[in-house]
Amino acid sequence: MPIASLTREEAAERAALLAVEQYEIDVDLTGLLEGDTLRTVSTSTFTCSRPGAASFVDVVADVSSATLNGVALDLGTVADGRLPLPDLRERNVLVVAAAQSDTGDGQGILRTVDATDGLVYIWMTFEPDEARRLWACFDQPDLKAVHRFTVLAPESWTVTSNGAPETITEADDAARRWRFAPTPPLSTYVTVVNAGPFHQLRRTVDGYDLGLYSRRSLAAVLERDADELFDLTARGLAWFGERFAFPFPQQRYDQAFVPDMGGAMENWGSVTHTDDFLHRSAPSYRERAVRANVVLHEMAHMWFGDLVTMRWWDDLWLNEAFASWAAAWALAGATEFTDSWATELLDAKIVGYRQDMSPATHPIRGDVPDVEQAMANFDAITYDKGESVLHQLAAYVGEDAFVAGLRAYFAAHAWGNTVLDDLMSAFAAASGRDLTRWTADWLDRAGTDTLTLDGSVLHATAPDGGSPRPHRLRIAGYDPTADGLVPRGEVEVEVAGAATPVELPGGTVHLVNAGDFTYAAVRGDASALATLRTRVGELPDPLSRTLVVATAWDMLAKGELTADEVVDTITALVAVETSPAVVEGLLALGLQAAESWTPLSRVPDLTGRLAAAAARLARSGPHRQPALRTLAATATQPAQFALLRDAADEDVDLAWRVLARRAELGDVDPAAVEALQARDPDPDAFASALSVRASQDDAEAKAEVWQALMVDRTVPAGTARQRVSQRFWRPLQVEVLAEYPDRYLSALASFGSAGMLGQLGLVRGMFPYAVVDRGFLERAEAAADAPGVNRTARTALLLGTDVGGRMLRARSAG
């Protein structure tokens, strides 16, 4: 049936009229053990400020009965995912029984059957408005309420929710009833019920009862990583509790690693993660760092998002940007991953820059007239640019004032809803700075400023032709000598208008935005840029070195450098770089430059240079694992494959990568694929086998993989889907892939049934960058502007066509 998207005006009207006190939600999962139907009864207690008025409750499920204050409601009035509520009293009780059988697409809920053992698992995720798919509720962030869940589940299942179960009792028909303690006042989108025959580990640390859950087929992997995950969780809770002067106010904190999710969700006290984070082979340093980042990102939401929640989705950016900033901050301050700001630049910030130079950009604080637009805003502007702008704000007011503002904000607004002005007022009071202009310039204008150092003047230009934003940054000076780049000091600068005189530090070479505190495209004079690129490994810290690579990448995107020059910069740096997380990110970026930003005739040469650099790193030392993975994507020579063969004997993940590369080169070995799948303990090993099939330059193989990815959607979300997608779009297979860009456009209309995480993975992850041409880009632009196009798809198309066009220009210029 049609489903209406709640508008901002409707939400404001309903919030002014209603106050929700509590939900009693009975959830029957027993129909999901062998079938697809979930049944719920939602009892909502709420008040109405104007007795006699009418409103509605959200419900996108099959309603079997509904009563309001004991009077049966007409079920024939249910339309557009809404049940009208007439003649409200001052105090009301609404009881709605409903069933949902659409449990296989990840829209609010996913029922997954483990291919290894046939066991069934259930996870739920409701952001932004998918709680309504399972039970009747007032599904908007500012109608917070206490939630109390009672869950009937098969007796072999463990159930998790937002807090601890108060009782677990035997029920009829081989089932148990789990009754959970009432939650604090929560928005509907951060509630959760997960269930299945989980492998569970618990540990008490610093007074917190910490839980980890996985499917049974990954029990050994969870056991392997448990010490690290428990330690990281305890460190995060301690860090945030102390820094925010507000300890997490609940003893229990659970994290469930679930199949086929492709993301994570910050449910109060019970975070859900994709079980991609339980790496089947020993994880690399960077994989561990990425997992730690996500764990801390979701944890930060306990304060910013769950404890204090945005009133409406126009402040979604702040919710996500804050969690991203806080995760990097905590990684640097409380864990072994002290290079987190360098990896954020490589993994996130340059993605924000990429979208910000495209037609898919938008102001950070954008107009969100309805929830559908909110879903489209789960993008690099919201997350990556938003995080970077908060990092600039912390530099602009000073970190001490920034933290003091956060403490005041949490103390004043706990369990409530806020708007941006509430937070900015707290920062202004703590810092003594008027942030009115800062807020408008940074949040209400799209695009990236450019900062150019010319002599002793720092020139700032804004992309919209207006005044540049206020920037607080540092400039570092170096002297190139025979012994390396010698540091000569730093100065701090506040940009004041289009031209700011600077008393430069010593040295003849200057690095603009040292420490990477602001968000801007930076340039020095041509000679300084060339020196920094060719001698990047001589800079004193990973963040400075990474900043030079990020500048080179920006210049590649804007046609100021070639892919050859960028690959040269990266290969020179990885030869001397000490940070393992940075090396892995650099190698990934180098591979992207070699495969996607290079003329087809030059791809073998550039990938060959990357392979040679990787082979040198792969022989020993701390960078061996990421180097082997890069080599597995680029190898062509017998000696390189011999090196890989020896290493792959002990590393199943690497073995799959090698088979995929051989298949891409025409060396297909079905027996080897079958043998590896038989010995791979990964319950999703079939997807790894499919990635080998996807690598072939063969029409039948491509058709088979397309069917699995885009039609049947049997490839699990997350890493598996990403790897198969990458292996499908191979840069030198233009002829066999010729039909698929337009098939991608034809499939766009079907993506809406994939749930939010599925849409993001399919629309963005399958954009055919490797084989775009001008004709396809024109058709994609037309598809983006077509009436009724899904807004998430439109954003992905606009971004894809811009990046694809830049790639085409780089391939032509190379």
Salt bridges, closest charged atoms under 4 A:
GLU9 OE2 - ARG8 NE 3.88
GLU10 OE1 - ARG82 NH2 2.82
GLU21 OE1 - ARG91 NH1 2.75
GLU24 OE1 - ARG179 NH2 3.74
ASP58 OD2 - ARG14 NH2 2.73
ASP114 OD2 - ARG215 NH1 3.23
ASP129 OD2 - ARG132 NH2 2.95
GLU130 OE2 - ARG133 NE 3.78
GLU166 OE1 - ARG148 NH2 2.44
ASP209 OD1 - ARG202 NE 2.99
ASP209 OD2 - ARG252 NH1 3.81
GLU223 OE2 - HIS199 NE2 2.79
ASP225 OD1 - ARG224 NE 2.75
ASP225 OD2 - ARG291 NH1 2.74
ASP227 OD1 - ARG203 NH2 2.96
GLU228 OE1 - ARG288 NE 2.99
GLU228 OE2 - ARG291 NH2 3.48
ASP231 OD2 - ARG235 NE 2.83
GLU242 OE1 - ARG243 NH1 2.35
GLU242 OE2 - ARG407 NH2 3.50
ASP254 OD1 - ARG202 NH2 2.76
ASP254 OD2 - ARG252 NE 2.86
GLU266 OE2 - HIS301 NE2 3.83
ASP275 OD2 - ARG215 NE 2.74
ASP275 OD1 - ARG280 NH2 3.56
GLU287 OE2 - ARG629 NH1 2.75
GLU320 OE1 - HIS297 NE2 3.07
GLU320 OE1 - HIS301 NE2 3.03
GLU336 OE2 - ARG288 NH2 2.77
ASP347 OD1 - ARG286 NH2 2.40
ASP356 OD2 - LYS385 NZ 2.97
ASP367 OD1 - ARG8 NH2 2.88
ASP370 OD2 - ARG791 NH2 2.87
GLU372 OE1 - ARG791 NH2 3.37
ASP379 OD2 - HIS362 NE2 2.78
ASP441 OD2 - ARG437 NE 2.69
ASP441 OD1 - ARG445 NH1 3.27
ASP444 OD2 - ARG365 NH2 2.66
ASP449 OD1 - ARG469 NH1 2.73
ASP449 OD2 - HIS471 NE2 2.92
ASP464 OD1 - ARG445 NH2 2.83
ASP479 OD2 - ARG488 NE 2.89
GLU492 OE2 - ARG472 NH2 2.80
GLU492 OE1 - ARG474 NE 3.88
GLU494 OE2 - ARG433 NH1 3.01
GLU494 OE2 - ARG472 NE 3.83
ASP516 OD1 - LYS349 NZ 2.87
GLU538 OE1 - ARG535 NE 2.84
ASP554 OD2 - ARG523 NH2 2.78
ASP554 OD2 - LYS558 NZ 3.18
GLU560 OE1 - ARG523 NE 3.09
ASP564 OD2 - ARG602 NH2 2.27
ASP564 OD2 - ARG609 NH1 2.91
ASP568 OD1 - ARG609 NH2 2.45
GLU577 OE1 - ARG545 NE 2.71
GLU584 OE2 - ARG629 NH1 3.71
GLU595 OE2 - ARG730 NH2 2.68
ASP605 OD2 - ARG602 NH1 2.85
ASP605 OD2 - ARG609 NH1 3.16
ASP653 OD2 - ARG629 NE 3.61
ASP653 OD2 - ARG657 NE 2.76
ASP653 OD1 - ARG723 NH2 2.75
GLU664 OE1 - ARG661 NH1 3.15
GLU664 OE1 - ARG727 NH2 2.68
GLU664 OE2 - ARG730 NE 3.11
ASP667 OD2 - ARG662 NH1 3.11
ASP682 OD1 - ARG280 NE 2.83
ASP684 OD2 - ARG215 NH2 2.88
ASP684 OD2 - ARG280 NH2 3.32
GLU700 OE2 - ARG693 NH2 3.92
GLU704 OE1 - ARG693 NE 2.84
GLU739 OE1 - ARG743 NH1 3.12
ASP742 OD1 - ARG779 NE 2.86
ASP785 OD1 - ARG794 NH2 3.40
ASP802 OD2 - ARG806 NE 2.90
